[in-house]
Amino acid sequence: MRSWLLFVTTGLVLTSGLFAVNAAEPAKPNASAPAAGKAAPSAAAAPAAIAKIPACANPDGLGVSRVIEIDTTGGPGFGFEHYKAYDFLQNKEVVLTFDDGPWPNTTKAVLDALDTHCTKATFFTIGKHALYHPEILKQVAAAGHTVGTHTWSHVDLSKLQPDQAKEEIEKGFSAVKLALAGAPASFFRFPQLKGPPDMEAYLGSRNVGIFSTDIDSFDFKFGKKPEAVVKTVMERLEKKGKGIVLMHDFQKVTSIALPALLAELKAKGYKVVHLKSKVQATTIASFDAEMEKGSRGLVAGAAAGKAPSSVFKTIAGE
């Protein structure tokens, strides 16, 4: 049976400090020639080539232990709160995810904390926010993080008619594509984690992976208590041992709490896994056109008069 996790099907079982690339070493010739009239024996398949993840200059940094590439064909679901078919994390591994951005100040603070630890995350982006602040979203992508989507306006899709829900999803894809000047990853998270079965099926038809969570930080409940964010995440991780962590780069409390949380993860021996999609999300031309028309110069204006380096700033990675 075909697995959606590419590291399973292609032998990309990644070890600490390594990530897989889609290339194989050439087969070595047999030591001895075959006897006349007989076919040469088949060469054994070479293991997939791998390359080292750059070491973190910060000795106390978390870094990235593994990079997992996911084939989202058919719309697989991840995160045991809702989807239990695929368990790709080893003990003490976490995936960091952030919802609802990009947003001024808070997203930048999150990026700075991640950069200090040489680590990576997945950002589930609201379409409207992407068009409000495309320069911030470009910084997220330039830093090597994965950018997924989180609908156009963060409405509860379970309360919409199917056509309206599909429009929310598609406008989100197209808005993020316009803001990034390139397609996002084929990763999606439902607002409020409420995924109607018909929309799960629709995303499957669009070959988009669906992400729930294992560890919900509930950071939006903690106001001015960053220590409560750290405590909640760590206590739940200690019970489960691993998981996809849900936070919000839109929340100021999270941007304040993140440095302490990352330090605590490092101190407790947790390792970060970075997720990438095998292919980027596809968009629908009519929604692309609607976003371009409706943005009213927001995206173009954000970069007007600025040097490229002020918009495209690499803060981590190659």
Contacts in CASP RR format, 6 or more apart in sequence:
PFRMAT RR
TARGET T0000
AUTHOR 0000-0000-0000
METHOD contacts of the structure
MODEL  1
MRSWLLFVTTGLVLTSGLFAVNAAEPAKPNASAPAAGKAAPSAAAAPAAI
AKIPACANPDGLGVSRVIEIDTTGGPGFGFEHYKAYDFLQNKEVVLTFDD
GPWPNTTKAVLDALDTHCTKATFFTIGKHALYHPEILKQVAAAGHTVGTH
TWSHVDLSKLQPDQAKEEIEKGFSAVKLALAGAPASFFRFPQLKGPPDME
AYLGSRNVGIFSTDIDSFDFKFGKKPEAVVKTVMERLEKKGKGIVLMHDF
QKVTSIALPALLAELKAKGYKVVHLKSKVQATTIASFDAEMEKGSRGLVA
GAAAGKAPSSVFKTIAGE
2 9 0 8 1.000
3 9 0 8 1.000
3 86 0 8 1.000
4 70 0 8 1.000
4 71 0 8 1.000
4 72 0 8 1.000
4 73 0 8 1.000
4 74 0 8 1.000
4 75 0 8 1.000
4 76 0 8 1.000
4 86 0 8 1.000
5 68 0 8 1.000
5 70 0 8 1.000
5 71 0 8 1.000
5 86 0 8 1.000
5 88 0 8 1.000
6 12 0 8 1.000
6 68 0 8 1.000
6 69 0 8 1.000
6 70 0 8 1.000
6 71 0 8 1.000
6 278 0 8 1.000
7 13 0 8 1.000
7 14 0 8 1.000
7 20 0 8 1.000
7 68 0 8 1.000
7 69 0 8 1.000
7 88 0 8 1.000
8 88 0 8 1.000
9 71 0 8 1.000
10 20 0 8 1.000
10 22 0 8 1.000
10 48 0 8 1.000
11 20 0 8 1.000
11 47 0 8 1.000
11 48 0 8 1.000
12 20 0 8 1.000
12 48 0 8 1.000
12 68 0 8 1.000
12 69 0 8 1.000
14 20 0 8 1.000
14 50 0 8 1.000
14 66 0 8 1.000
14 67 0 8 1.000
14 68 0 8 1.000
15 66 0 8 1.000
16 65 0 8 1.000
16 66 0 8 1.000
16 271 0 8 1.000
17 52 0 8 1.000
17 53 0 8 1.000
17 64 0 8 1.000
17 65 0 8 1.000
17 66 0 8 1.000
18 50 0 8 1.000
18 51 0 8 1.000
18 52 0 8 1.000
18 53 0 8 1.000
18 66 0 8 1.000
19 50 0 8 1.000
19 51 0 8 1.000
19 53 0 8 1.000
19 64 0 8 1.000
19 66 0 8 1.000
19 67 0 8 1.000
20 48 0 8 1.000
20 49 0 8 1.000
20 50 0 8 1.000
20 67 0 8 1.000
20 69 0 8 1.000
21 48 0 8 1.000
21 49 0 8 1.000
21 50 0 8 1.000
21 51 0 8 1.000
22 48 0 8 1.000
23 48 0 8 1.000
23 49 0 8 1.000
24 45 0 8 1.000
24 46 0 8 1.000
24 47 0 8 1.000
24 48 0 8 1.000
24 49 0 8 1.000
25 46 0 8 1.000
25 47 0 8 1.000
25 49 0 8 1.000
26 46 0 8 1.000
27 43 0 8 1.000
27 44 0 8 1.000
27 45 0 8 1.000
27 46 0 8 1.000
28 43 0 8 1.000
29 43 0 8 1.000
30 40 0 8 1.000
30 41 0 8 1.000
30 43 0 8 1.000
33 40 0 8 1.000
34 40 0 8 1.000
34 41 0 8 1.000
53 63 0 8 1.000
53 64 0 8 1.000
53 65 0 8 1.000
53 67 0 8 1.000
54 118 0 8 1.000
54 317 0 8 1.000
54 318 0 8 1.000
56 62 0 8 1.000
56 63 0 8 1.000
56 117 0 8 1.000
56 118 0 8 1.000
57 118 0 8 1.000
58 116 0 8 1.000
58 117 0 8 1.000
58 118 0 8 1.000
60 263 0 8 1.000
60 266 0 8 1.000
61 116 0 8 1.000
61 117 0 8 1.000
61 118 0 8 1.000
61 119 0 8 1.000
61 262 0 8 1.000
61 266 0 8 1.000
62 117 0 8 1.000
62 118 0 8 1.000
62 119 0 8 1.000
62 262 0 8 1.000
62 265 0 8 1.000
62 266 0 8 1.000
62 270 0 8 1.000
62 271 0 8 1.000
62 272 0 8 1.000
63 117 0 8 1.000
63 118 0 8 1.000
63 119 0 8 1.000
63 272 0 8 1.000
64 118 0 8 1.000
64 119 0 8 1.000
64 120 0 8 1.000
64 272 0 8 1.000
64 273 0 8 1.000
64 274 0 8 1.000
65 93 0 8 1.000
65 271 0 8 1.000
65 272 0 8 1.000
65 273 0 8 1.000
66 93 0 8 1.000
66 271 0 8 1.000
66 273 0 8 1.000
66 274 0 8 1.000
67 273 0 8 1.000
67 274 0 8 1.000
67 275 0 8 1.000
67 276 0 8 1.000
68 88 0 8 1.000
68 273 0 8 1.000
68 274 0 8 1.000
68 275 0 8 1.000
68 276 0 8 1.000
69 276 0 8 1.000
69 277 0 8 1.000
69 278 0 8 1.000
70 76 0 8 1.000
70 78 0 8 1.000
70 187 0 8 1.000
70 209 0 8 1.000
70 275 0 8 1.000
70 276 0 8 1.000
70 277 0 8 1.000
70 278 0 8 1.000
71 278 0 8 1.000
71 279 0 8 1.000
72 186 0 8 1.000
72 187 0 8 1.000
72 207 0 8 1.000
72 208 0 8 1.000
72 209 0 8 1.000
72 277 0 8 1.000
72 278 0 8 1.000
72 279 0 8 1.000
73 207 0 8 1.000
74 204 0 8 1.000
74 205 0 8 1.000
74 207 0 8 1.000
74 209 0 8 1.000
75 200 0 8 1.000
75 203 0 8 1.000
75 204 0 8 1.000
75 206 0 8 1.000
75 207 0 8 1.000
75 208 0 8 1.000
75 209 0 8 1.000
75 210 0 8 1.000
76 83 0 8 1.000
76 85 0 8 1.000
76 86 0 8 1.000
76 209 0 8 1.000
76 210 0 8 1.000
77 83 0 8 1.000
77 85 0 8 1.000
77 86 0 8 1.000
77 209 0 8 1.000
77 210 0 8 1.000
77 211 0 8 1.000
77 212 0 8 1.000
78 86 0 8 1.000
78 88 0 8 1.000
78 209 0 8 1.000
78 210 0 8 1.000
78 211 0 8 1.000
78 212 0 8 1.000
78 244 0 8 1.000
79 211 0 8 1.000
79 212 0 8 1.000
79 213 0 8 1.000
79 214 0 8 1.000
79 243 0 8 1.000
79 244 0 8 1.000
80 87 0 8 1.000
80 212 0 8 1.000
80 214 0 8 1.000
80 243 0 8 1.000
81 193 0 8 1.000
81 212 0 8 1.000
81 213 0 8 1.000
81 214 0 8 1.000
81 216 0 8 1.000
82 193 0 8 1.000
82 195 0 8 1.000
82 212 0 8 1.000
83 210 0 8 1.000
83 212 0 8 1.000
88 273 0 8 1.000
89 95 0 8 1.000
89 242 0 8 1.000
89 243 0 8 1.000
89 244 0 8 1.000
89 273 0 8 1.000
90 242 0 8 1.000
91 241 0 8 1.000
91 242 0 8 1.000
92 241 0 8 1.000
92 242 0 8 1.000
92 269 0 8 1.000
92 270 0 8 1.000
92 271 0 8 1.000
93 242 0 8 1.000
93 243 0 8 1.000
93 270 0 8 1.000
93 271 0 8 1.000
93 272 0 8 1.000
93 273 0 8 1.000
94 215 0 8 1.000
94 237 0 8 1.000
94 242 0 8 1.000
94 243 0 8 1.000
94 244 0 8 1.000
94 245 0 8 1.000
94 265 0 8 1.000
94 270 0 8 1.000
94 271 0 8 1.000
94 272 0 8 1.000
94 273 0 8 1.000
95 121 0 8 1.000
95 122 0 8 1.000
95 243 0 8 1.000
95 244 0 8 1.000
95 245 0 8 1.000
95 272 0 8 1.000
95 273 0 8 1.000
95 274 0 8 1.000
95 275 0 8 1.000
96 114 0 8 1.000
96 119 0 8 1.000
96 120 0 8 1.000
96 121 0 8 1.000
96 122 0 8 1.000
96 245 0 8 1.000
96 247 0 8 1.000
96 272 0 8 1.000
97 121 0 8 1.000
97 122 0 8 1.000
97 123 0 8 1.000
97 124 0 8 1.000
97 189 0 8 1.000
97 211 0 8 1.000
97 213 0 8 1.000
97 244 0 8 1.000
97 245 0 8 1.000
97 246 0 8 1.000
97 247 0 8 1.000
98 107 0 8 1.000
98 110 0 8 1.000
98 121 0 8 1.000
98 122 0 8 1.000
98 123 0 8 1.000
98 124 0 8 1.000
98 247 0 8 1.000
98 248 0 8 1.000
98 249 0 8 1.000
98 254 0 8 1.000
99 123 0 8 1.000
99 124 0 8 1.000
99 150 0 8 1.000
99 189 0 8 1.000
99 246 0 8 1.000
99 247 0 8 1.000
99 248 0 8 1.000
99 249 0 8 1.000
99 250 0 8 1.000
100 124 0 8 1.000
100 126 0 8 1.000
100 129 0 8 1.000
100 150 0 8 1.000
100 154 0 8 1.000
100 248 0 8 1.000
100 249 0 8 1.000
100 250 0 8 1.000
100 251 0 8 1.000
101 107 0 8 1.000
101 123 0 8 1.000
101 125 0 8 1.000
101 126 0 8 1.000
101 129 0 8 1.000
101 130 0 8 1.000
101 133 0 8 1.000
101 136 0 8 1.000
101 137 0 8 1.000
101 248 0 8 1.000
101 249 0 8 1.000
101 250 0 8 1.000
102 123 0 8 1.000
102 125 0 8 1.000
102 129 0 8 1.000
102 130 0 8 1.000
102 133 0 8 1.000
102 136 0 8 1.000
102 137 0 8 1.000
102 140 0 8 1.000
102 249 0 8 1.000
103 129 0 8 1.000
103 133 0 8 1.000
103 136 0 8 1.000
103 249 0 8 1.000
103 250 0 8 1.000
104 133 0 8 1.000
104 136 0 8 1.000
105 252 0 8 1.000
105 255 0 8 1.000
106 249 0 8 1.000
106 250 0 8 1.000
106 251 0 8 1.000
106 252 0 8 1.000
106 254 0 8 1.000
106 255 0 8 1.000
107 133 0 8 1.000
107 136 0 8 1.000
107 139 0 8 1.000
107 140 0 8 1.000
107 249 0 8 1.000
107 250 0 8 1.000
107 255 0 8 1.000
108 136 0 8 1.000
108 139 0 8 1.000
109 255 0 8 1.000
109 256 0 8 1.000
109 258 0 8 1.000
110 121 0 8 1.000
110 249 0 8 1.000
110 254 0 8 1.000
110 255 0 8 1.000
110 258 0 8 1.000
111 139 0 8 1.000
111 140 0 8 1.000
111 143 0 8 1.000
111 145 0 8 1.000
111 315 0 8 1.000
112 315 0 8 1.000
113 255 0 8 1.000
113 258 0 8 1.000
113 259 0 8 1.000
113 262 0 8 1.000
114 120 0 8 1.000
114 121 0 8 1.000
114 143 0 8 1.000
114 145 0 8 1.000
114 258 0 8 1.000
114 262 0 8 1.000
114 316 0 8 1.000
115 143 0 8 1.000
115 315 0 8 1.000
115 316 0 8 1.000
116 259 0 8 1.000
116 262 0 8 1.000
117 262 0 8 1.000
117 266 0 8 1.000
118 316 0 8 1.000
119 262 0 8 1.000
119 272 0 8 1.000
119 274 0 8 1.000
120 144 0 8 1.000
120 145 0 8 1.000
120 146 0 8 1.000
120 272 0 8 1.000
120 274 0 8 1.000
120 316 0 8 1.000
121 145 0 8 1.000
121 146 0 8 1.000
121 274 0 8 1.000
122 145 0 8 1.000
122 146 0 8 1.000
122 147 0 8 1.000
122 148 0 8 1.000
122 185 0 8 1.000
122 187 0 8 1.000
122 211 0 8 1.000
122 274 0 8 1.000
122 275 0 8 1.000
123 140 0 8 1.000
123 145 0 8 1.000
123 146 0 8 1.000
123 147 0 8 1.000
123 148 0 8 1.000
123 249 0 8 1.000
124 148 0 8 1.000
124 149 0 8 1.000
124 150 0 8 1.000
124 187 0 8 1.000
124 188 0 8 1.000
124 189 0 8 1.000
124 211 0 8 1.000
125 137 0 8 1.000
125 140 0 8 1.000
125 147 0 8 1.000
125 148 0 8 1.000
125 149 0 8 1.000
125 150 0 8 1.000
125 176 0 8 1.000
125 184 0 8 1.000
126 150 0 8 1.000
126 151 0 8 1.000
126 152 0 8 1.000
126 153 0 8 1.000
126 154 0 8 1.000
126 172 0 8 1.000
127 149 0 8 1.000
127 150 0 8 1.000
127 151 0 8 1.000
127 152 0 8 1.000
127 153 0 8 1.000
127 171 0 8 1.000
127 172 0 8 1.000
127 175 0 8 1.000
127 176 0 8 1.000
127 179 0 8 1.000
128 152 0 8 1.000
128 153 0 8 1.000
128 175 0 8 1.000
129 250 0 8 1.000
130 137 0 8 1.000
130 172 0 8 1.000
130 175 0 8 1.000
130 176 0 8 1.000
130 178 0 8 1.000
130 179 0 8 1.000
130 180 0 8 1.000
131 175 0 8 1.000
131 178 0 8 1.000
131 179 0 8 1.000
131 291 0 8 1.000
131 295 0 8 1.000
131 298 0 8 1.000
131 299 0 8 1.000
132 298 0 8 1.000
133 179 0 8 1.000
133 302 0 8 1.000
134 178 0 8 1.000
134 179 0 8 1.000
134 180 0 8 1.000
134 298 0 8 1.000
134 299 0 8 1.000
134 302 0 8 1.000
134 303 0 8 1.000
135 302 0 8 1.000
135 303 0 8 1.000
135 306 0 8 1.000
135 310 0 8 1.000
135 311 0 8 1.000
137 147 0 8 1.000
137 176 0 8 1.000
137 179 0 8 1.000
137 180 0 8 1.000
138 179 0 8 1.000
138 180 0 8 1.000
138 181 0 8 1.000
138 311 0 8 1.000
138 312 0 8 1.000
139 311 0 8 1.000
139 312 0 8 1.000
139 313 0 8 1.000
139 315 0 8 1.000
140 147 0 8 1.000
141 147 0 8 1.000
141 180 0 8 1.000
142 312 0 8 1.000
142 313 0 8 1.000
142 314 0 8 1.000
142 315 0 8 1.000
143 313 0 8 1.000
143 314 0 8 1.000
143 315 0 8 1.000
143 316 0 8 1.000
143 317 0 8 1.000
144 314 0 8 1.000
144 316 0 8 1.000
144 317 0 8 1.000
146 185 0 8 1.000
146 187 0 8 1.000
146 274 0 8 1.000
146 275 0 8 1.000
146 276 0 8 1.000
146 277 0 8 1.000
147 176 0 8 1.000
147 180 0 8 1.000
147 184 0 8 1.000
147 185 0 8 1.000
148 176 0 8 1.000
148 184 0 8 1.000
148 185 0 8 1.000
148 187 0 8 1.000
148 188 0 8 1.000
148 189 0 8 1.000
148 281 0 8 1.000
149 169 0 8 1.000
149 172 0 8 1.000
149 173 0 8 1.000
149 176 0 8 1.000
149 184 0 8 1.000
149 187 0 8 1.000
149 188 0 8 1.000
149 189 0 8 1.000
149 281 0 8 1.000
150 172 0 8 1.000
150 188 0 8 1.000
150 189 0 8 1.000
150 191 0 8 1.000
151 157 0 8 1.000
151 168 0 8 1.000
151 169 0 8 1.000
151 171 0 8 1.000
151 172 0 8 1.000
151 190 0 8 1.000
151 191 0 8 1.000
152 167 0 8 1.000
152 168 0 8 1.000
152 169 0 8 1.000
152 171 0 8 1.000
152 172 0 8 1.000
152 175 0 8 1.000
153 168 0 8 1.000
154 191 0 8 1.000
155 168 0 8 1.000
155 191 0 8 1.000
156 191 0 8 1.000
156 192 0 8 1.000
156 194 0 8 1.000
157 165 0 8 1.000
157 168 0 8 1.000
157 169 0 8 1.000
157 190 0 8 1.000
157 191 0 8 1.000
157 194 0 8 1.000
157 195 0 8 1.000
157 196 0 8 1.000
157 199 0 8 1.000
158 194 0 8 1.000
158 195 0 8 1.000
158 196 0 8 1.000
160 168 0 8 1.000
162 198 0 8 1.000
162 199 0 8 1.000
162 202 0 8 1.000
165 196 0 8 1.000
165 198 0 8 1.000
165 199 0 8 1.000
165 202 0 8 1.000
166 199 0 8 1.000
166 202 0 8 1.000
167 287 0 8 1.000
169 188 0 8 1.000
169 199 0 8 1.000
169 202 0 8 1.000
169 203 0 8 1.000
170 283 0 8 1.000
170 284 0 8 1.000
170 287 0 8 1.000
171 287 0 8 1.000
171 290 0 8 1.000
171 291 0 8 1.000
173 183 0 8 1.000
173 184 0 8 1.000
173 281 0 8 1.000
173 282 0 8 1.000
173 283 0 8 1.000
173 284 0 8 1.000
173 287 0 8 1.000
174 283 0 8 1.000
174 284 0 8 1.000
174 287 0 8 1.000
174 288 0 8 1.000
174 290 0 8 1.000
174 291 0 8 1.000
175 291 0 8 1.000
175 295 0 8 1.000
176 184 0 8 1.000
177 183 0 8 1.000
177 184 0 8 1.000
177 281 0 8 1.000
177 283 0 8 1.000
177 288 0 8 1.000
177 291 0 8 1.000
178 288 0 8 1.000
178 291 0 8 1.000
178 292 0 8 1.000
178 295 0 8 1.000
178 299 0 8 1.000
179 299 0 8 1.000
182 280 0 8 1.000
183 280 0 8 1.000
183 281 0 8 1.000
183 282 0 8 1.000
183 283 0 8 1.000
184 280 0 8 1.000
184 281 0 8 1.000
185 276 0 8 1.000
185 277 0 8 1.000
185 280 0 8 1.000
185 281 0 8 1.000
186 207 0 8 1.000
186 208 0 8 1.000
186 209 0 8 1.000
186 277 0 8 1.000
186 278 0 8 1.000
186 279 0 8 1.000
186 280 0 8 1.000
186 281 0 8 1.000
186 282 0 8 1.000
187 208 0 8 1.000
187 209 0 8 1.000
187 211 0 8 1.000
187 275 0 8 1.000
187 277 0 8 1.000
187 281 0 8 1.000
188 203 0 8 1.000
188 208 0 8 1.000
188 209 0 8 1.000
188 210 0 8 1.000
188 211 0 8 1.000
189 210 0 8 1.000
189 211 0 8 1.000
189 212 0 8 1.000
190 199 0 8 1.000
190 210 0 8 1.000
190 212 0 8 1.000
193 212 0 8 1.000
193 213 0 8 1.000
193 216 0 8 1.000
195 210 0 8 1.000
200 210 0 8 1.000
203 209 0 8 1.000
203 210 0 8 1.000
204 210 0 8 1.000
206 281 0 8 1.000
206 282 0 8 1.000
207 279 0 8 1.000
207 282 0 8 1.000
208 281 0 8 1.000
209 277 0 8 1.000
211 244 0 8 1.000
212 244 0 8 1.000
213 244 0 8 1.000
213 245 0 8 1.000
213 246 0 8 1.000
214 240 0 8 1.000
214 242 0 8 1.000
214 243 0 8 1.000
214 244 0 8 1.000
214 245 0 8 1.000
215 233 0 8 1.000
215 236 0 8 1.000
215 237 0 8 1.000
215 240 0 8 1.000
215 243 0 8 1.000
215 244 0 8 1.000
215 245 0 8 1.000
215 246 0 8 1.000
216 236 0 8 1.000
216 246 0 8 1.000
217 229 0 8 1.000
217 232 0 8 1.000
217 233 0 8 1.000
217 245 0 8 1.000
217 246 0 8 1.000
217 247 0 8 1.000
217 248 0 8 1.000
217 254 0 8 1.000
218 232 0 8 1.000
219 229 0 8 1.000
219 232 0 8 1.000
219 247 0 8 1.000
219 248 0 8 1.000
219 251 0 8 1.000
219 253 0 8 1.000
219 254 0 8 1.000
219 257 0 8 1.000
220 248 0 8 1.000
220 251 0 8 1.000
222 228 0 8 1.000
222 229 0 8 1.000
222 232 0 8 1.000
222 253 0 8 1.000
223 251 0 8 1.000
223 252 0 8 1.000
223 253 0 8 1.000
224 253 0 8 1.000
225 253 0 8 1.000
226 253 0 8 1.000
226 254 0 8 1.000
226 256 0 8 1.000
226 257 0 8 1.000
226 260 0 8 1.000
227 257 0 8 1.000
227 260 0 8 1.000
229 247 0 8 1.000
229 253 0 8 1.000
229 254 0 8 1.000
229 257 0 8 1.000
229 261 0 8 1.000
230 257 0 8 1.000
230 260 0 8 1.000
230 261 0 8 1.000
230 264 0 8 1.000
233 245 0 8 1.000
233 247 0 8 1.000
233 261 0 8 1.000
234 261 0 8 1.000
234 264 0 8 1.000
234 265 0 8 1.000
234 268 0 8 1.000
237 243 0 8 1.000
237 245 0 8 1.000
237 265 0 8 1.000
237 268 0 8 1.000
237 270 0 8 1.000
238 268 0 8 1.000
247 254 0 8 1.000
247 258 0 8 1.000
248 254 0 8 1.000
249 255 0 8 1.000
265 272 0 8 1.000
302 311 0 8 1.000
303 311 0 8 1.000
END
